[in-house]
Amino acid sequence: MIAIATPKNEQVETELKTKLTFEQFLRIYPTDGRYELVDGEIVKVANTRHHEDIVAFIYKKFDREIDRLDLNFVVRQNVSIKTTRNNGMLQGRVPDISIINRDIWRFNLSDYSALLEPLQLAVEVTSTNWEDDYIDKFEEYERMGILEYWIVDYLAIASRNFLGNPKVQTVFVNLLDENGKYQTTKFAGDDKIISQTFPELDLTAAQILNI
């Protein structure tokens, strides 16, 4: 992630000198890319082409599965969600891929605001800021109640505490248990990914990680 340049508008400049509230973020964030609210500041999410290819591949697989089984979901990118840190600070996150209950998504089609209801599934494809996905977003998405959270570490960039030794490319699938805590399963190589949202999904870790 990289910080955005300060806009010229004087009101926006004044607001950016202090920590932004979530409502201020929704009102003033730029529309020329993908932005998140992190610790009261607007940051731009910049992705490589490889990253975007992996996102596009997973998106297509999910979309086809929804159509094939006529599931009551929609798959979207660039959807802002409202999360909370353990200190109570509100964050504005934009997962790489969001699977959303279709009834929730279509309840107000003219709405520009962030989604407040938990997603069915969120996917984050990990880049150099891997701690965001493994630690910060893990805690925020768990707290929000997102039922399934994938971390796709195609660079094997996280620490050995997560990836093991030697480090290998891995897809982590985190599922909420009855206590609202994520239980994590790791998939690598030819492991077939097991998804609660898409139980019939025919997809291996290697198919994603070797894009």
Sequence and secondary structure as in RCSB ss.txt:
>XXXX:A:sequence
MIAIATPKNEQVETELKTKLTFEQFLRIYPTDGRYELVDGEIVKVANTRHHEDIVAFIYKKFDREIDRLDLNFVV
RQNVSIKTTRNNGMLQGRVPDISIINRDIWRFNLSDYSALLEPLQLAVEVTSTNWEDDYIDKFEEYERMGILEYW
IVDYLAIASRNFLGNPKVQTVFVNLLDENGKYQTTKFAGDDKIISQTFPELDLTAAQILNI
>XXXX:A:secstr
 EE    S HHHHHHHTS   HHHHHHH  SSS EEEETTEEEE    HHHHHHHHHHHHHHHHHHHHHT SEEE
ESS  EEEE TTS EEEE  SEEEEEHHHHHTTTT  S B S  SEEEEE  S HHIIIIIHHHHHHHHT SEEE
EEETT  S HHHHTTTT  EEEEEEE TTS EEEEEE TT B   SS TT   BHHHHHT 
